[in-house]
Amino acid sequence: MSDCLKPKLTSNTYLKLVLSCLLTVALVACSGNDGDDLDQYMRDAAKDVKPKIKPLPEVKPYLALQYNADGVLIDPFRARKAISKSGVLQPNSNRPKEPMESYPLESLKYVGMLSKSKLTYALLKTPDNAVQQVKLGNYVGQNFGRVTQITGSEIVLKEIVQDDLSGDWVERISTLALQE
């Protein structure tokens, strides 16, 4: 081998090599399996520890209850029937129904007015696009509405409806405006 390929050992390099060997020997000597008190404590600490977990609460079975088992409460999802009270404003249910009473008032449209001699007629358009004539005193709508006034701009009706809370029959004024 040539001299230039041989590694040259200097005193500094030699000192580093000796120190690294000594350090390796010291580390190997410390790696004994006997351990020390800390290792022994860590092994024993895990054995004595018992977790303190509260037990799960007892699950009670679900019992479905009927809403109105005793019949005292009013079912909020059913339409209430008002108590029929005899009063001054009770509608006459014995009279024959007129044709315009079969339509809800909201579905009718006031489309015009006719006058013949002393009579005034209002023209109402029904949901099936038929045009019907009504005069003062005729019944219109499903709430016993009676025509009380016919003008060029509106029809005034006096309806008799039952109050939801008290059950009494009360009057209310409704109008049908002219539809152009």
Secondary structure, 3 states (H helix, E strand, C coil): CCCCCCCCCCHHHHHHHHHHHHHHHHHHHHCCCCCCHHHHHHHHHHHHCCCCCCCCCCCCCCCCCCCCCCCCCCCCCCCCCCCCCCCCCCCCCCCCCCHHHHCCHHHCEEEEEEEECCEEEEEEECCCCCEEEEECCCEECCCCEEEEEECCCEEEEEEEEECCCCCCEEEEEEEEEECC
